[in-house]
């Protein structure tokens, strides 16, 4: 059984500004480093009608002992996002796939960037699936907490990034 994550991030800027930030390799690297990554690589490929964002992060495995035995001391996270072109109001939709460097855990789903009041919301709907007998649900629960913490941290880093760019 998979665990669902539904999370809405709010960013204090218009959709075009938020989109420019989200696809900036410097921002992608900063948010990963601020979330504990030791090493980050980000690539952005733009083609007519689609943008592909790929990031690879290496970070210490700060996990409960039952998971650390499976994972080891380090975790590698590979994320691929595919975004459609924007609508007239700056909104756009995409998909994402996250793999954890060969570990028996995957996270995938959809993402939507849309205008919202005084800024922009990014709505993430995803499914975490751990393929581990007996403890899969526990692994998914820990991963869910970790992913929500990462999305919250991204909001904080983004607010600082956007404030700095405004100044």
Secondary structure, 3 states (H helix, E strand, C coil): CCEEEEEEEEECCCHHHHHHHHCCHHHHHHHHHHCCEEEEEEEEEEECCEEEEEEEEEEECCCCHHHHHHHCCEEEEEEEEEEECCCCCCCEEEEEEEECCCCCEEEEEEEEEEEECCEEEEEEEEEEEECCCCCHHHHHHHHHHHHHHHHHHHHHHHHHHHHHHHC
